[in-house]
Amino acid sequence: MARRTRDDWTAVALRALAEGGVSAVAVEPLAARLGATKGSAYWHFPNREALLKATLERWEREHTEAVIEAVESAGDPEGKLRLLFATVLDDVRDSAVELAMLAAKDDPAVAPVLGRVTDRRLGYLEELFRELGFDAEVAQQRAVLAYSVYLGQAQLLSSTPHVVKARRALLDETLTVVMCRA
């Protein structure tokens, strides 16, 4: 039996979270998926809550901080917004974890991470809209609108993907609306 790392455990827990929500992050079924013993999990994490916390922190790093870092290379604020939306709406599986976390927003492990991620993402969007020349109040409104569109489209892609047919055209229209100065 291969030795499993902390990353192996958080990777399988992240997949389970996307597939079955917070309750799917349970040591015994994850061990079976990994072909590992429960003892392997407890070698890396003192309990299930620590595994869940590490998994949520990994999601935060990979799906917020790493995305923002990649988007920053795009140059101008409009290019950054285009790349950001194209990136986050590219794969419905990526948004499955977020949707699972929103469903478990009151869970004591989920709430602080979800709060930090939401604040960070909205703050970054606000920054991009200010770079586009919007004043602080309008930039904040546009950030909320853009984030709401992202969450709504993620939900549609997850539940009824046939509704979102021309994703590139929808992306262009969304960006036209949120960047409009009328």
Phi and psi in degrees as a GROMACS rama.xvg file:
@    title "Ramachandran Plot"
@    xaxis  label "Phi"
@    yaxis  label "Psi"
@TYPE xy
-72.3597  146.7  ALA-2
-74.4118  130.14  ARG-3
-97.0153  140.872  ARG-4
-96.6878  169.975  THR-5
-57.5832  -41.8014  ARG-6
-63.657  -38.2492  ASP-7
-58.9467  -43.8416  ASP-8
-67.1739  -43.5248  TRP-9
-71.1754  -30.2792  THR-10
-66.4842  -45.7141  ALA-11
-70.2888  -33.8342  VAL-12
-67.7407  -36.0384  ALA-13
-64.9539  -41.5375  LEU-14
-64.0724  -42.5584  ARG-15
-64.3811  -40.0018  ALA-16
-60.7024  -43.4673  LEU-17
-64.7328  -36.9126  ALA-18
-82.7255  -35.0451  GLU-19
-135.393  7.44436  GLY-20
82.7433  -175.06  GLY-21
-59.3368  -38.423  VAL-22
-65.1266  -20.0136  SER-23
-75.8283  -11.6415  ALA-24
-85.5678  83.6843  VAL-25
-131.245  137.192  ALA-26
-59.0867  -48.745  VAL-27
-61.7004  -50.1971  GLU-28
-66.2341  -32.6417  PRO-29
-67.6716  -39.2001  LEU-30
-60.6624  -42.3845  ALA-31
-62.17  -41.9468  ALA-32
-62.9743  -36.0491  ARG-33
-84.4489  -12.3633  LEU-34
68.2979  38.6922  GLY-35
-125.589  173.16  ALA-36
-93.633  160.397  THR-37
-61.6808  -32.0848  LYS-38
-59.0313  -32.6823  GLY-39
-62.0122  -41.7742  SER-40
-62.8437  -44.2412  ALA-41
-74.8103  -13.6521  TYR-42
-68.0359  -38.9392  TRP-43
-94.1069  -27.1673  HIS-44
-135.245  133.042  PHE-45
-66.9286  -24.2521  PRO-46
-162.235  177.137  ASN-47
-62.297  -37.2139  ARG-48
-63.0484  -38.4723  GLU-49
-67.373  -37.2642  ALA-50
-64.3477  -45.1583  LEU-51
-62.0902  -44.8447  LEU-52
-60.5684  -46.1384  LYS-53
-63.5413  -36.7266  ALA-54
-65.7162  -44.9077  THR-55
-65.0116  -38.1378  LEU-56
-67.0345  -36.1423  GLU-57
-63.5344  -45.009  ARG-58
-58.5738  -43.6481  TRP-59
-58.9639  -46.5221  GLU-60
-63.7609  -48.6461  ARG-61
-76.437  -32.741  GLU-62
-108.995  3.67978  HIS-63
-129.94  -67.0818  THR-64
-63.0308  -44.6481  GLU-65
-67.5582  -35.932  ALA-66
-66.4631  -46.1374  VAL-67
-61.029  -42.9503  ILE-68
-60.1941  -43.277  GLU-69
-66.4774  -39.6819  ALA-70
-67.3476  -31.9198  VAL-71
-60.3612  -20.7085  GLU-72
-78.3029  -4.91681  SER-73
-75.8698  -13.0134  ALA-74
96.4256  -109.087  GLY-75
-75.237  158.935  ASP-76
-60.697  -36.4811  PRO-77
-65.4998  -42.6434  GLU-78
-62.5206  -37.5534  GLY-79
-64.7991  -43.9254  LYS-80
-62.6509  -43.2176  LEU-81
-60.8052  -47.5105  ARG-82
-64.811  -40.2325  LEU-83
-59.6303  -52.0148  LEU-84
-65.0035  -41.7615  PHE-85
-61.2329  -38.5078  ALA-86
-69.0542  -50.2591  THR-87
-75.0259  -21.602  VAL-88
-101.018  6.80127  LEU-89
-69.6939  -37.9236  ASP-90
-134.362  115.13  ASP-91
-59.576  -27.9804  VAL-92
-63.8079  -32.1675  ARG-93
-64.7734  -36.273  ASP-94
-81.2979  -10.813  SER-95
-62.3187  -37.0375  ALA-96
-65.7655  -44.2678  VAL-97
-60.2061  -43.9926  GLU-98
-63.5005  -38.6809  LEU-99
-64.7587  -38.7704  ALA-100
-69.1124  -39.3039  MET-101
-61.9998  -37.047  LEU-102
-66.8861  -25.8162  ALA-103
-110.138  30.2324  ALA-104
-56.823  -23.2349  LYS-105
-90.9991  -6.27331  ASP-106
-64.3759  133.145  ASP-107
-61.766  -24.888  PRO-108
-82.527  -33.1253  ALA-109
-80.4427  -43.1554  VAL-110
-52.2688  -48.6729  ALA-111
-67.2579  -36.8538  PRO-112
-68.9686  -44.9302  VAL-113
-61.1995  -40.0375  LEU-114
-63.1706  -46.7981  GLY-115
-61.8922  -45.0497  ARG-116
-63.7945  -45.9629  VAL-117
-60.6067  -47.0845  THR-118
-61.3117  -42.8833  ASP-119
-64.7004  -45.7345  ARG-120
-65.6781  -45.2608  ARG-121
-63.579  -40.4877  LEU-122
-61.5276  -41.8668  GLY-123
-66.4882  -44.1317  TYR-124
-60.8976  -42.9441  LEU-125
-57.7657  -44.6232  GLU-126
-58.3208  -44.0907  GLU-127
-63.706  -41.1409  LEU-128
-68.8337  -33.9441  PHE-129
-66.2657  -39.2794  ARG-130
-62.7982  -27.9463  GLU-131
-77.5878  -7.15101  LEU-132
105.507  5.09977  GLY-133
-79.1726  145.331  PHE-134
-70.5932  168.648  ASP-135
-56.5751  -43.9301  ALA-136
-66.4454  -45.7902  GLU-137
-67.135  -39.1754  VAL-138
-60.1532  -39.8347  ALA-139
-66.6304  -41.9758  GLN-140
-63.8421  -43.6144  GLN-141
-64.8585  -36.6158  ARG-142
-62.1241  -45.766  ALA-143
-64.0432  -42.4862  VAL-144
-61.4516  -47.6957  LEU-145
-62.4302  -42.6146  ALA-146
-67.3433  -37.3157  TYR-147
-63.5806  -40.5226  SER-148
-62.2592  -44.0664  VAL-149
-58.3868  -49.3027  TYR-150
-63.4753  -41.6789  LEU-151
-64.5832  -43.0539  GLY-152
-68.3062  -36.4051  GLN-153
-60.9109  -42.3542  ALA-154
-63.4521  -44.5958  GLN-155
-63.9391  -42.7701  LEU-156
-63.1327  -32.6177  LEU-157
-77.1541  -44.2438  SER-158
-93.9744  -36.9985  SER-159
-142.294  69.0404  THR-160
-59.6712  -24.89  PRO-161
-65.2015  -20.3554  HIS-162
-70.9793  -34.1784  VAL-163
-95.6499  85.0011  VAL-164
-84.4749  -61.9993  LYS-165
-96.5973  82.0141  ALA-166
-62.7295  -38.3993  ARG-167
-66.7277  -43.3527  ARG-168
-65.2544  -38.5192  ALA-169
-65.1667  -41.1342  LEU-170
-60.3989  -47.5578  LEU-171
-60.838  -43.1611  ASP-172
-65.6899  -42.1522  GLU-173
-58.6621  -47.2707  THR-174
-66.7106  -35.479  LEU-175
-61.1653  -43.092  THR-176
-67.509  -49.2553  VAL-177
-73.1226  -19.6274  VAL-178
-99.1948  -1.98404  MET-179
-62.9567  139.087  CYS-180
-104.62  9.96208  ARG-181
